[in-house]
Amino acid sequence: MLPEVDGLIVCRLLKNDPRTKNIPIVMVTAKVEERDRVAGLELGADDYITKPFSPREVVLRVSAVLRRIQAGKQAESTKQIETHGLTINLDKHQVLTENGSIDLTATEFKLITLFARSPGRVFTRDILMEVIWGQEYYGIDRTVDTHVSRLRRKLGEFGKHIETVHGVGYRFKEAS
């Protein structure tokens, strides 16, 4: 427990400040309720560890977060992302497989690019709505479900790599 302020408030402040929004956050807490974990992840925490835990587990989880962040930075610096048999060409706005090109809408392309740049990261519906449609979008959160469903269908066998995290949102499987 932080002595003066709630960890969720600190997380929100860090993620809302342009100077600190890209700093990875791993919450270590005694709060074990699902609503607390969901709130932490929705506010932008990259991982949520509850007590009791082993020091080794914390080190491994922090290392995993740092690997994902580094992989995301490398993907941002390239004009192409390759994962799970998909090639996402950012310049041509194109998704390719060994069988050819997959036609996606602009929204679907934004979704697959976001997922592929952050494999393993859970994106809540609210975060996806904000990132894909912007803060001014006031639609229902099931809009995200519809777009993810269509994207999975268009990706065919590759759609299985977009996983539903029940009660939270979606994530793209990490390549093994």
C-alpha positions, 0 to 999 in steps of 0.5 A: 500500500502506498502511504498517501495515495491509491496505486490506481490513482498513481497509475491513472496520473502516469498514463494521462501525462504525455511525459510518462504515459509510455513508462511500463507499470507493474502493480504489486498489491494486496488487492486480490479482487477481480475488480481491482485487477481489472481496474489496474489493467484498464488504467494501463498497468502492464501487469498486476501481481497480487500478494503473496508472490515470490521475488523470482516471479516478480523479476520474471514478470518485470522481465516479460513486460520489458521484453514486450516493450522492447519488441513493441519499440522494434516493431514501431521502428520498422515499416513491417511487422511479421508474426504468426505467418502474417506480414503487416506492411505499414506503408502499403496498409496491407496484410499478407499471408503465404496465400496472398493479401487480406483486405481489411478496413482501416479500423481492422488494419489499426486493430491488427497493427496495435495487437501485433505491436504489443503481443501478450498485452491485454487491451480493454474495450475502453482502451481499444475504443480510445486508441482506435476511434479516439477520445471523442468516440462515444459508441457502445463497447460492443462495437469493439467486439463486432470489429474484432469478430470481423477481423478474426473472420477475415484473418481466417486461421490466423484469427485464432491468435487474437484471444478474448480475455473474458471480462477484460478485453483482447490480446494477441498471442505472443509468438513462440 
